[in-house]
């Protein structure tokens, strides 16, 4: 089998389209997962068990079911109940919701890692609960968990090809479509593999550097 640079050239226009969709899904999915994960973590610390119990059940269920199943459910089942959205929106929501159950645990670890003296100092200063969280606890907790959150961004990037199963033409989806139309599989799939490495490897190095910097 000979390598065909012409196929690579022909694939590049659609590759850039797929890359843009991949980055959009990654950015929006990360935003949802980080925000919702923090909400889950805070709700799990409320003294009311009628809040903690439903949150615990929902997050455990989401975490224990495959992302692929969740994608199929949101895209194919919910429309039958009147909840329809575009394929990309559905994929972004699914990725964000799925990974929010993991970032929740990261936030919880960060919050629990704040020294008890910080809580006691906030109480001694008579800070209201909202001020205690926003000015004392969360800045320290988030600083501790930034590297772990970065690792989940990389994990989300590697899961974006699953969006192809609900008709989202991200990078792998574009490569699959191109291959079926031109009967050339090696070149587009190789380009996709190289693209994932070029994105994820520098990102992993950045996460490691950030971890070292925050630890110093």
N, C-alpha and C positions, 0 to 999 in steps of 0.2 A: 504494500500500500504506500503510495507516494503522497507526501504532504503537498497540499494545494494552497499556495498563498493567495490565489485568486478567490478561493472560497472564504478565506479570512477577510479579504477586502470586501467581499459582497456581504458578509455577515456583520461587519462593524456598524453600519447604520442602525440595524435593529438591535445590536448589542447595546449601544448607547441608550436606546429607548428602554431596554430591559434593566440596565444599570440604574437609570433614573427611578424607575418604579421600585427597584430593590431598595435604594437609599431612602425613598419616601416611606416605604413600609417600615424600614428599620428605624428611621427618625421618629415617626409618629407612634409606632409600637413601643419604642423605648420611653417616649414621653408618657404614654398611658400606663405602662408597667411601673415606672418610677413613681408617678403620682398616685395611682391606685394602690400600689404596694404600701406607700406611706399611710394612706387612709386605712387600709386593713390593719396595719401595725398599731395605729393609734386606737382604732376601735377595739382591738384585742386587749388593750390595757384599761378599758373602761370598767368601773366596778359593777356594772349591771350585767348579769349573766345572760339576760334576754337579748343583749346586743352581742356579747362575746360568742354565745352558742351558735346563732345563725351564721355569723361571720366565719367561725371555725369550720362549720359544716360545708359552707360554700367553697371556701378556699381549699379545704382538703379534697373536696370532690374535683375541683378544677385541676389541682396539682396531681391527682392520681389518675386522671384520664389523659389519653394521648392528645397532643395538639391537633393531629390529623382528624381525629374523631370530632373534636370541637369545631374545626373548620367545616366539616361536612354538615354538622348539626346546624350551625349558624347560617350556612349558605343554602342548604337544601330543605331543612325542616322548618326553621323560623318563618320563611315566607308563607308557608301554608297556614300559619297562625296570624298573618297580617304584618309581620315585621320583616320588611324587605330592605336591602341596601345593596349598593354596588359591590362587585367582587373585591375590589381593593379595600373599600371601607370595611367589609366583613373580615378580610384577612388582617387588617391593622388591628381591629377590635379583638380578634381571636388571639393574635400574638401578644397584644398588650395585656389582655385579661389573663392569659395563661402564665406569662412570666411575672405578673404582679403577685402571684401566690409565692413565687420564689424570692422576689425582692422584699416581700413582706417579712420573710424570715431574716433577711439581711438587715433590714431596719430594726427589727426586734433585737437582734444581737447587738447592733450599735447602740440602741437606747439602753439596753441592760448593761453595756460596757461603760456607761458614764459613771464615774465614781459617786458613791452615795453622798460624799461631802458636797457635791454640786447641788444635789437636791436639798440638802440641809441648809446650805447657804442661801438658796432661793427662798426657802421657808423663813429663815431668820430675817431676811430683808423684806418679808411680807409681800413678795411678788405675787400678783394674781396668776392663776394657772396658765392662762394664755401667754402671759409674758414669760413665765418660767419655761414653757415649751419653746417659744420662738426665739428667746434671747439666750437661754442657758443650755437646754437639753439638746434640741435638734441641731444647732450648729456643731456641737461636739460629736453627736451621733453620726450625722451625715459625713463629717470629715473622716470618721473611722471606716465608713462602708463604701466610700467612693471607688476604691479598687475592685471590690467585689461586684459592684454595680457595673463597672466597666467590663468585667468578665461576662456578665449576662448580655451585654450589648453584642459581644462577639458570638455568643450562643444564639441570640436572635438572628444575627446575620446568617448563620449557617442553617437556620430553620426557614428562612424566606423562600427557598425552593418549594416548600410544601404548598405555597400559595398557587402554584401551577395547577394543583388538583381542583381548584375552584375557578379556573379559567383566567387567573391573573397572569399576564405575560411579563413576569420579572425575567431575570437573566436566563435562568434555565428554561423557562417557558419559551422565550424567544429562540433559544438554541434548539429546542425540540421542534418548534414550528419550522425553523429554517432547515433542519435536517430532514424533516418529512417532505418538504417541498423540493429540496435539491438533492436528496439522497446522499448527503455528505454529513457524516456524524463526527468524525475524528476532529476536524478543525474547530467547529463551533463549541463542542464540549471541552476541548482543550483550552480554548480561549476563556470559557467560563471558569474552569478550574484555576487557571492562572489569575483571573480577576479576583476570585475569592481569596487566594493566597496573598495577592498584592494589597487587599483591603484588610484582611484579618490579621496578618502577621505584623505589620506596622502598628495596628491597633493594640495587639497584645504587648508589644514592646512599650507602647505608651502607657498602658495600664501598669506594667511592671515598674516603669520609671516613676509613675505617680505614686505607686505603693511605697517605693523606697523614699520618696520625698516626704510623704506624709508620716512615715515611720520615724524620720530623723528629727 
